């Protein structure tokens, strides 16, 4: 297989994946390497797709963030997922993106909604309060926001 045939095959495989959902550059790189394409072909295909606007880490980050926000996840969770998928994003950049998608007030409402739905006894029962606190931490909310969402801890029994 010639280099141009190999590049066309790699491009075709990536386009099929991109037709389903956005992918990060790192995901595409790993996918092509697993399929046996050379580093030169991989870099050429990635460069082409980036130039054409078909592969964009910023768009991918926005899309993934929107998806996780709609599922009740906070900034720390989203940042971890983006890094896991190989997107080079700083926590400052993510905070900025997060604020574009969700105001601090909306983030607080989201956290309160989770508490109300899953931990309705959190304001009366210390055990439930702690469970709610841990759950919100796992979902990626900051401790300051969690304190605002939960209010004061109930008196110990």
Helices and strands as residue ranges (DSSP letters): H 3-20, H 25-34, H 39-51, H 57-70, H 75-84, H 91-101, H 104-118, H 126-138, H 143-150
